[in-house]
Amino acid sequence: MSLISLIVTLIVIGVVLWLVNSYIPMDGKIKKILNVVVVICVVVWLLSVFGVIGRAGDIRVPQIR
């Protein structure tokens, strides 16, 4: 992923989050939870993009027999 597409993606995520916070009427607690979830998802995605953590598809769950 190029640096330009990474920056554009972060800008789009930020603008969408700002629009949701500004124009959709919600309780303040729900907005805080939404913001925290989005920030955590973006941080995990960035760590994955930069190779700090492995891909989520590589995690193996043991089968119960």
C-alpha positions in Angstrom: 0.0 0.0 0.0 1.5 3.3 -1.0 1.8 6.2 1.4 -0.6 8.4 -0.5 -3.4 5.7 -0.4 -2.7 5.3 3.4 -3.1 9.0 4.0 -6.2 9.2 1.9 -7.7 6.3 3.8 -7.0 7.9 7.1 -8.5 11.2 6.0 -11.6 9.4 4.7 -12.0 7.6 8.0 -11.6 10.8 9.9 -14.1 12.7 7.8 -16.7 9.9 8.1 -16.2 9.7 11.9 -16.5 13.5 12.1 -19.7 13.4 10.0 -21.2 10.7 12.2 -20.3 12.6 15.4 -21.7 15.9 14.0 -24.8 15.0 12.2 -26.2 11.8 13.7 -28.0 12.4 17.0 -26.7 9.9 19.5 -26.1 9.8 23.2 -22.7 10.9 24.3 -21.7 7.6 25.7 -22.5 5.8 22.4 -20.4 8.4 20.5 -17.5 7.8 22.9 -17.8 4.0 22.4 -17.9 4.4 18.6 -14.9 6.7 18.6 -12.9 4.2 20.8 -13.8 1.3 18.6 -12.9 3.1 15.4 -9.5 4.3 16.8 -8.7 0.8 18.0 -9.6 -0.7 14.6 -7.5 1.9 12.8 -4.5 1.4 15.1 -4.7 -2.4 14.6 -5.0 -1.9 10.9 -2.0 0.4 10.8 0.1 -2.0 12.8 -0.9 -4.8 10.3 -0.1 -2.6 7.3 3.4 -1.7 8.6 4.1 -5.3 9.5 4.3 -4.9 13.3 1.7 -7.5 13.8 0.9 -10.4 11.5 -2.2 -10.8 9.4 -5.3 -11.9 11.3 -5.8 -14.8 8.8 -2.6 -16.4 10.2 -4.2 -17.0 13.6 -5.2 -20.6 14.0 -7.9 -21.7 16.4 -7.6 -25.3 17.7 -10.5 -27.6 16.8 -12.4 -29.3 19.6 -13.1 -32.9 19.0 
